[in-house]
């Protein structure tokens, strides 16, 4: 699998076939909390990074074989940086019944061509972690050519042009963007746009910067009270696992870890590999220096060392 991973458990989307159409790690920003580490290729130049027919063929094969709930463009950076994304979404929609989701950091929505591309999706999940440029610089550390006000106007324009669902994600980092000043500014932007729901999130996976600390459930609930009723705190994934064969467990776990750090429970739920077997494989991968254990909050994650 070169361009897809999973289906993986997503706290927001059930079983989701991930699509990754960017070279690692290509993004327009460099979030403090990024689970992929620092942005090595900070850019706002869109491009066609891989042969689009090959990407489409792999997505369709996996979608038909694994029957995920959703097909989600996210992966190793900002998916809208790939200029093939609109074509890919439209072709997927012609061939398979799954809903297509795009997770975007919102930074390129000021470009009309990006808005046009993302309009082909069923659900778009734009990030809005900061309500002002000051907070944006602190929490998301954007490319120097990006402008906060232009991004916000693009997000608002997209919300009016797009007819699908918009789930706004706000990721809060303790002591950074969890202030009343920031949440008031975010609420003011939300009052100018259309959205289906708001999802409050915090640092649930090992972050790029050790200083990025999660809020407690209680702190999240206090902040959620300031938001409209259609706001949810993204909770731990609990859907049942899907059984698949044990063949190639090692390769499948490594491929999944290469995309994101995972707990044993994540592996069990998304790959259908029983916890005991996953533990065995992870022990082997750790001994071979292909993976390592890392503690974040109360959870033990494993990440790829490849
Ligand atoms: S969290 Fe997403 S938007 Fe932020 S740096 Fe990582 S890949 Fe880019």
Boltz pocket constraint, residues with backbone or C-beta under 6 A from the ligand:
constraints:
  - pocket:
      binder: B
      contacts: [[A, 26], [A, 27], [A, 28], [A, 29], [A, 30], [A, 31], [A, 33], [A, 34], [A, 35], [A, 36], [A, 37], [A, 39], [A, 75], [A, 76], [A, 77], [A, 78], [A, 105], [A, 140]]
      max_distance: 6.0
